[in-house]
């Protein structure tokens, strides 16, 4: 039974990692689309880059 419990726990860990990676990819895709729209609306190039760096910093520090 102990081996089965370890397998189940390992499977749960793998599933949670996969879910986290997929969610991260979805969030990054949405952020990239939003920034693309922002950069189309505004001709100022520096502002979206600064915002992107800020959001990346938020994503890294929120973990």
C-alpha positions in Angstrom: 0.0 0.0 0.0 2.8 2.4 0.8 4.2 2.1 -2.8 0.7 2.8 -4.2 0.4 5.9 -2.0 3.8 7.2 -3.2 2.7 6.6 -6.8 -0.5 8.5 -6.3 1.4 11.4 -4.6 3.9 11.5 -7.4 1.1 11.5 -10.0 -0.6 14.4 -8.2 2.7 16.4 -8.1 3.2 15.8 -11.9 -0.4 16.8 -12.6 0.0 20.0 -10.6 3.2 20.9 -12.4 1.5 20.3 -15.8 -1.4 22.5 -14.8 0.9 25.2 -13.5 2.9 25.2 -16.8 -0.3 25.3 -18.9 -1.8 28.1 -16.8 1.4 30.0 -17.1 1.5 29.7 -20.9 -2.2 30.8 -21.1 -1.5 33.9 -18.9 1.7 34.8 -20.9 -0.3 34.4 -24.2 -3.0 36.7 -22.9 -0.5 39.2 -21.7 1.4 39.2 -25.0 -1.9 39.8 -26.9 -2.8 42.7 -24.6 0.6 44.2 -25.0 0.4 43.8 -28.8 -2.9 45.7 -28.8 -1.4 48.3 -26.5 1.6 48.8 -28.8 -0.8 49.1 -31.8 -2.8 51.8 -30.1 0.2 53.7 -28.8 3.2 54.5 -30.9 5.3 55.0 -27.8 7.4 51.8 -27.7 9.0 52.3 -24.2 5.8 52.1 -22.2 4.6 48.6 -23.2 8.1 47.2 -22.7 8.2 48.7 -19.2 4.8 47.3 -18.4 5.8 43.8 -19.7 8.9 43.8 -17.5 6.7 44.9 -14.5 4.2 42.1 -15.1 6.9 39.5 -15.6 8.4 40.7 -12.3 5.0 40.3 -10.7 4.5 36.8 -12.1 7.9 35.7 -10.8 7.5 37.2 -7.3 3.9 36.0 -6.9 5.1 32.3 -6.8 
